[in-house]
Amino acid sequence: MSDVVEDFTIRNANKLFIGGRWQETRAGRRLSLVNPATEEVFIEVAEAGEAEVEAAVGAARTAFDEGPWPRMEPSERSAILRKFGEAIASRAEAMDRAWTAQIGTPVSISTGSSAGAQFLLNYYADLADAYPFEDLRPAAGIFCKHAAVVREPVGVCALIAPWNGPLMTMMSKVAPALAAGCTIIMKPSPETPLEAFLVAEAAEEAGFPEGVVNLLPAEREVSDLLVRHPGVDKVSFTGSTVAGLHIAQVCASRMARFTMELGGKSAAIVLDDYDPGVMGKTLAPLITMMSGQVCINYSRVLVPRKRHDEYVESLAAEMKAIAVGDPLDPATAMGPLAMKRQHERVSGYIEQGISCGARIAAGGGRPKDLNRGYFIEPTLFAGATNDMVISQEEIFGPVSAIIPYDSEEEAAAIANDSEFGLSGGVFTNDVDRAYAMARRIRTGHFVQNGREFDLTNPFGGFKKSGVGREGGPEGMDPYVEVKTVFLRDVPARLA
């Protein structure tokens, strides 16, 4: 199997980056990657096993306990992070193409998307220069009148990324962890490891000390070994709520630190001043982007009952107009679902929606002209109620349900009637009504008249949507431990 994919090369596809060098795997195992638009294997890459987990944890442990990285001045780490960003930027086109090849993200979306990785590294490099790693405070003690509150790196971090946004979800962990002085083990999804290989190449080029950055692409059984390993101090996981609950229990059993960004069932609350015609054009892409495989996509749409049919007609028309097809075609707005099991999952939920009594207003099946690939039509249910399966469970596909409400109080209650609390939005031209609604909704992320994903601000969820935050200054906090040092006098370093 070639290491060349769509005119770019994975230089070390048959090796893993552990301890500062590319190494052959002991068992010679491989992950086969399938293009979801063609249903064909297009590349095989090295797969980690138990031996590689031990080697990577050992390398990261030694680098943290004995190496220079955690002991460098923040400005020294920041300089290397910026070099890292430059090395990633030189691989930007390959990263964009990898995203399309692995999960069918249309080139209209993937092209230029990897620029965010360099931006994030530079953002955390700048933040590290100003972050309060050492804070001198007065103390009210008997013996000491000074307290140094210091923030030290938490240790060896296992960073586990999902398949839907493999680069930016990984970098949202990599950047703050490295800026804080941690050593890391990247564990990409077995379906989408290519970006992590390219990131490891860039890390090698940037000149990190040995063992600071390590790469372990693997199936879920090997991931469990990593999560359970006593040499791992912290786990940062993005993925399903089911997997997150398991990882949290494992970490809690040994008091390992963890952060979780998990599932969502985001509600778009349309208020009565929002024009139905504008609503359809605005919301359709926020339901179908990346084939609906985004945790903050609007999978419930709450509309005033008195104008229910107008909103249904507007949104259905726009969803029917979404261009579904070859992800390499610049005119394509929505490609295939990422994999066969995902296609089966989404199709099953559509069948459940019909059986529950909701009415299909758009889509519901495979596009007639696409007989190969994991394609499905943008699908809209009308006349749904919030107790239906399609309104409660995360479908993770281009499927949404319109639910009518009679008052803003009822709309807020419906939006909050979910085990998830990741995101949501309100559609109104009145900013005061928008803010008032936002404060009623139990989610960690909320947007007026659109959807935002801005990692210069904190992102994360309430309830079963996760624990902790990524992005912004708050994104650094999970990668440090706080220590208080009481002193008789002020040390020269803090004077």
C-alpha positions in Angstrom: 0.0 0.0 0.0 1.5 3.4 -1.0 2.3 6.1 1.4 1.2 8.7 -1.2 -2.4 10.0 -0.7 -3.9 12.5 -3.2 -0.5 14.0 -4.1 0.9 14.2 -0.6 3.1 11.8 1.3 3.1 10.4 4.8 6.9 9.9 5.1 6.8 7.5 8.1 3.5 5.7 7.6 4.9 2.4 8.7 6.5 3.8 11.9 5.5 5.6 15.1 7.1 8.6 16.7 8.2 7.6 20.2 11.0 9.1 22.3 12.1 11.5 19.6 12.5 9.1 16.8 10.5 7.1 14.3 10.3 3.4 15.3 9.0 0.2 13.7 6.1 -1.4 15.7 7.0 -4.7 17.4 4.1 -6.7 16.0 4.0 -4.9 12.6 0.3 -4.1 12.9 -1.4 -1.8 10.4 -4.6 0.4 10.4 -6.4 0.3 7.0 -8.0 3.6 6.1 -11.2 3.7 4.0 -12.2 6.6 1.8 -15.9 7.0 2.6 -16.7 8.4 -0.9 -15.4 5.3 -2.6 -15.6 2.6 0.2 -12.0 1.6 -0.8 -8.9 1.3 1.4 -6.5 4.0 0.3 -3.6 3.7 2.8 -2.3 1.6 5.7 -0.4 3.1 8.6 1.4 1.7 11.6 -0.8 0.7 14.5 0.3 0.7 18.1 0.1 -2.3 20.4 0.8 -2.9 24.1 4.6 -2.7 23.5 4.3 0.8 21.9 2.0 2.0 24.8 4.7 1.0 27.3 7.5 2.6 25.2 5.5 5.9 24.6 4.5 6.3 28.3 8.1 5.4 29.3 9.5 8.0 27.0 7.0 10.7 28.0 7.6 9.9 31.7 11.4 10.2 31.4 11.0 13.4 29.5 8.8 14.9 32.2 10.6 13.6 35.2 14.2 14.1 34.0 14.2 16.1 30.9 14.4 19.9 30.3 10.9 20.6 28.9 9.0 21.1 32.2 11.9 23.1 33.6 12.3 25.5 30.8 11.2 29.1 31.1 7.8 29.6 29.5 9.4 31.9 26.9 11.8 29.1 25.9 8.9 26.7 25.4 7.0 29.4 23.5 9.9 29.8 21.0 9.7 26.1 20.2 5.9 26.2 19.9 6.2 28.9 17.3 8.7 26.8 15.3 6.3 23.9 15.6 3.6 26.1 14.2 5.8 27.0 11.2 6.5 23.3 10.6 2.8 22.5 10.6 2.0 25.4 8.3 4.5 23.9 5.7 2.3 20.8 5.8 -1.0 22.6 5.6 -2.1 21.4 2.2 -1.4 17.8 3.1 -3.4 18.1 6.3 -6.3 19.6 4.4 -6.3 16.8 1.9 -6.0 14.2 4.6 -9.2 15.4 6.2 -11.1 15.0 2.9 -9.6 11.6 2.1 -10.3 10.1 5.5 -13.9 11.3 6.3 -15.1 12.9 3.1 -15.1 16.5 4.2 -15.7 18.6 1.1 -12.7 20.5 -0.3 -14.9 23.6 0.0 -14.6 23.2 3.8 -11.2 21.5 4.2 -9.1 23.8 2.0 -7.3 26.2 4.3 -8.7 24.7 7.4 -5.4 23.6 8.9 -4.3 27.2 9.3 -6.0 27.1 12.6 -3.4 24.7 14.0 -0.6 27.2 13.6 -2.8 30.0 15.0 -3.6 27.9 18.1 0.1 27.1 18.8 1.0 30.8 18.4 -2.0 31.8 20.7 -0.8 29.5 23.5 2.8 30.5 23.0 1.8 34.1 23.6 -0.4 33.1 26.5 2.4 31.1 28.1 4.5 34.3 28.1 1.8 36.0 30.2 0.3 33.1 32.2 0.6 33.4 36.0 2.9 30.4 36.5 4.2 32.2 39.6 2.1 34.5 41.7 3.4 36.2 44.8 0.6 37.0 47.4 0.5 38.1 51.0 -0.2 35.4 53.5 -2.0 35.6 56.8 -0.1 32.8 58.5 1.7 32.8 61.8 5.2 32.1 60.5 5.1 33.2 56.9 3.8 36.4 55.5 4.4 35.6 51.8 2.8 32.9 49.6 4.0 31.9 46.2 1.1 30.3 44.3 2.7 28.4 41.5 1.2 26.5 38.6 3.3 23.5 37.5 2.7 21.2 34.6 0.4 18.3 35.5 2.7 15.7 33.9 2.3 13.1 31.2 -0.8 13.7 29.2 -2.7 11.2 27.0 -4.5 13.3 24.3 -7.3 11.4 22.6 -9.0 12.9 19.6 -12.1 11.9 17.6 -12.4 11.2 13.9 -14.7 14.1 12.9 -12.2 17.0 13.4 -8.9 15.2 13.9 -6.5 18.1 13.5 -8.1 20.9 15.5 -9.4 18.7 18.3 -6.0 17.3 18.7 -4.3 20.7 18.6 -6.8 22.1 21.1 -5.1 19.7 23.5 -1.5 19.7 22.2 -1.0 23.5 22.3 -2.0 24.2 25.9 -0.4 21.0 27.2 2.9 21.8 25.7 2.7 25.5 26.6 2.2 24.4 30.2 5.3 22.2 30.2 3.6 18.8 30.0 4.8 15.9 27.9 2.3 14.3 25.6 1.1 11.2 23.8 -1.2 11.8 20.9 -3.8 9.1 20.4 -5.7 9.9 17.2 -8.8 8.0 16.1 -8.0 4.7 14.2 -10.1 6.1 11.3 -8.2 9.4 11.0 -4.6 9.2 12.1 -3.0 11.0 9.1 -3.0 14.5 10.6 -1.3 13.2 13.7 1.5 11.6 11.6 2.0 15.0 10.0 2.0 16.8 13.4 4.6 14.3 14.6 6.8 15.1 11.6 6.4 18.8 12.4 7.3 18.2 16.1 10.5 16.4 15.0 11.4 19.4 12.8 10.7 21.9 15.5 13.3 20.3 17.8 11.4 19.2 20.9 13.5 17.3 23.5 13.2 13.6 23.2 10.1 12.1 24.6 8.1 15.3 24.8 5.8 14.5 21.8 4.8 10.9 21.1 2.3 9.3 18.6 0.1 6.2 19.2 -2.5 5.6 16.6 -4.5 2.5 17.7 -7.9 0.9 18.1 -9.9 1.3 21.2 -8.5 -1.7 23.1 -5.1 -0.2 23.1 -6.5 3.2 24.0 -7.8 1.6 27.2 -4.3 0.5 28.1 -3.1 4.0 27.8 -5.9 5.4 29.9 -5.3 2.8 32.6 -1.5 3.3 32.6 -0.2 4.5 36.0 2.5 6.5 34.2 -0.2 8.8 32.6 -1.1 11.7 34.9 -3.9 13.2 32.8 -6.3 12.2 30.0 -7.9 14.7 27.7 -10.6 13.0 25.6 -13.0 14.3 22.9 -15.6 11.8 21.7 -18.8 10.0 22.6 -20.4 10.3 26.0 -20.4 6.5 26.4 -16.7 6.3 25.9 -16.1 9.4 28.0 -18.0 8.0 31.0 -15.9 4.9 30.8 -12.6 6.9 30.7 -13.8 9.1 33.5 -14.4 6.1 35.7 -11.0 4.6 34.9 -9.3 7.9 35.7 -11.2 8.3 38.9 -10.3 4.9 40.1 -6.6 6.0 40.2 -7.2 9.7 40.7 -5.8 10.7 37.3 -6.8 14.1 36.1 -9.1 14.3 33.1 -11.1 16.6 30.9 -13.9 15.5 28.6 -15.6 17.1 25.6 -18.5 14.8 24.8 -21.8 14.6 23.0 -24.4 17.2 22.4 -28.0 17.7 21.3 -28.0 21.3 20.5 -31.3 23.2 20.2 -31.7 26.2 17.9 -34.4 28.4 19.5 -36.1 30.5 16.8 -38.0 33.5 18.3 -41.0 35.0 16.7 -39.2 38.0 15.3 -36.9 35.9 13.1 -38.0 35.8 9.4 -38.8 32.2 8.2 -37.1 32.9 4.9 -33.8 34.0 6.6 -34.1 31.1 9.1 -34.0 28.4 6.4 -30.9 29.8 4.7 -29.1 30.3 7.9 -29.9 27.1 9.7 -29.6 24.5 6.9 -25.8 24.6 6.7 -25.5 24.6 10.5 -27.3 21.2 10.5 -25.6 19.6 7.5 -22.0 20.9 7.7 -19.5 18.0 7.7 -22.6 15.8 7.1 -23.9 16.7 10.5 -21.0 15.0 12.2 -20.3 18.0 14.5 -21.2 18.0 18.2 -22.5 21.6 18.1 -24.6 21.2 15.0 -28.3 22.1 15.5 -30.1 18.7 15.8 -33.2 20.2 17.3 -35.0 23.3 16.0 -37.6 24.9 18.3 -40.1 27.2 16.5 -43.2 29.2 17.6 -46.2 26.9 17.1 -48.2 29.6 15.3 -45.7 29.8 12.5 -44.5 26.1 12.6 -45.5 25.4 9.0 -43.7 28.5 7.6 -40.5 27.6 9.4 -40.7 23.9 8.2 -41.2 25.0 4.6 -38.3 27.4 4.7 -35.8 25.0 6.3 -36.9 21.9 4.2 -36.5 23.8 1.0 -32.9 24.9 1.9 -31.9 21.4 3.1 -33.2 19.9 -0.2 -31.0 22.4 -2.0 -27.8 21.3 -0.2 -25.3 20.0 -2.9 -24.4 16.4 -1.8 -21.7 14.6 -3.8 -18.1 14.1 -4.5 -16.0 15.8 -1.7 -13.3 16.6 -4.3 -15.8 18.7 -6.3 -15.6 22.4 -5.1 -19.3 22.8 -5.7 -20.1 20.1 -3.1 -21.4 21.4 0.2 -22.0 18.0 1.9 -20.0 14.8 1.4 -20.6 11.3 2.7 -20.8 10.1 6.3 -17.4 9.1 7.6 -17.8 5.3 7.7 -20.1 2.4 7.2 -21.1 2.1 10.8 -22.0 5.8 10.9 -24.2 5.4 7.8 -26.0 2.5 9.5 -26.4 4.5 12.7 -27.9 7.5 11.0 -30.2 5.4 8.8 -31.4 3.6 11.9 -32.3 6.9 13.6 -34.3 8.0 10.6 -36.3 4.8 10.7 -36.9 5.4 14.4 -38.1 8.9 13.7 -40.6 7.7 11.2 -41.8 4.9 13.6 -42.2 7.5 16.4 -44.7 9.5 14.3 -42.6 12.4 13.1 -43.0 13.5 9.5 -40.2 13.7 7.0 -40.2 17.1 5.5 -36.9 16.7 3.6 -34.6 13.8 2.7 -34.7 10.5 4.6 -32.7 8.2 2.3 -29.7 7.9 0.0 -29.3 10.4 -2.8 -30.6 8.7 -6.0 -27.5 9.4 -8.1 -25.0 8.2 -5.5 -24.8 4.4 -5.4 -21.3 4.2 -4.0 -20.1 5.8 -0.8 -21.7 6.4 2.6 -24.0 9.2 1.4 -27.3 10.2 2.9 -29.7 13.0 2.2 -30.0 16.0 4.5 -33.1 15.0 6.6 -35.6 17.2 8.4 -38.4 15.9 10.6 -41.5 18.0 11.2 -44.1 17.7 14.0 -41.6 16.1 16.4 -41.9 16.2 20.1 -39.0 16.4 22.6 -39.6 12.9 24.0 -38.9 11.2 20.7 -35.7 9.3 20.3 -34.6 11.6 17.5 -35.0 14.6 19.8 -33.1 13.0 22.7 -30.2 11.0 21.4 -27.2 12.3 19.5 -27.6 11.1 15.9 -24.3 12.7 14.6 -25.6 13.0 11.0 -27.4 15.6 8.8 -30.7 15.1 10.6 -32.7 17.6 12.6 -36.2 17.7 14.1 -38.5 20.8 14.3 -40.3 21.0 17.6 -43.1 23.6 18.2 -43.4 25.7 21.3 -46.1 28.1 22.7 -44.0 30.5 24.8 -40.3 31.4 25.4 -40.5 29.7 28.8 -41.6 26.5 27.2 -38.9 26.8 24.6 -36.2 27.1 27.3 -37.7 24.1 29.1 -37.6 22.0 26.0 -34.0 23.0 25.2 -33.0 22.1 28.7 -34.9 18.8 28.7 -31.8 16.8 27.6 -29.0 14.9 29.2 -26.6 16.9 27.2 -25.6 20.5 27.7 -22.9 21.3 25.1 -24.2 24.1 22.9 -27.2 25.9 21.6 -28.4 29.0 19.9 -31.1 31.6 19.6 -32.3 33.2 16.4 -33.6 36.7 17.0 -32.7 40.2 16.0 -33.1 41.5 19.5 -29.8 41.2 21.4 -31.5 41.6 24.8 -33.9 38.7 24.1 -30.9 36.7 22.9 -28.9 37.2 26.0 -31.9 36.6 28.3 -32.5 33.3 26.5 -28.8 32.3 26.7 -28.8 32.7 30.5 -31.8 30.3 30.7 -30.2 27.5 28.8 -27.9 25.0 30.6 -25.1 24.7 28.1 -21.5 25.7 28.0 -21.6 27.4 24.6 -24.4 29.5 23.1 -24.6 31.6 20.0 -27.0 34.3 18.6 -28.0 33.9 14.9 -25.4 31.4 13.9 -22.7 29.0 15.2 -19.2 29.8 16.5 -16.2 27.7 17.3 -13.6 30.1 18.7 -10.8 28.5 20.6 -9.6 31.9 21.9 -12.6 31.5 24.3 -13.5 28.5 26.5 -15.5 25.7 25.0 -17.1 22.8 26.8 -20.3 21.4 28.2 -22.6 21.0 31.1 -24.2 17.7 32.2 -23.2 14.6 30.1 -21.5 16.9 27.6 -18.3 16.9 29.5 -16.0 18.2 32.2 -13.6 21.1 31.9 -12.9 23.6 29.1 -10.7 23.8 26.1 -9.7 27.1 24.5 -8.9 30.5 25.8 -6.8 31.0 29.0 -9.1 28.5 30.7 -7.8 25.9 28.3 -4.4 26.0 30.0 -5.8 25.5 33.5 -6.4 21.7 33.1 -2.7 21.1 32.3 -1.4 22.6 35.5 -1.4 21.7 39.2 -1.6 24.5 41.8 1.0 24.6 44.6 1.2 27.1 47.4 4.6 27.8 48.9 4.7 29.8 52.1 7.9 31.8 52.7 9.5 34.0 55.4 10.8 36.4 52.8 10.4 37.2 49.1 12.8 35.1 46.9 14.9 37.0 44.4 13.1 35.4 41.5 9.8 36.9 42.6 11.1 40.2 43.9 
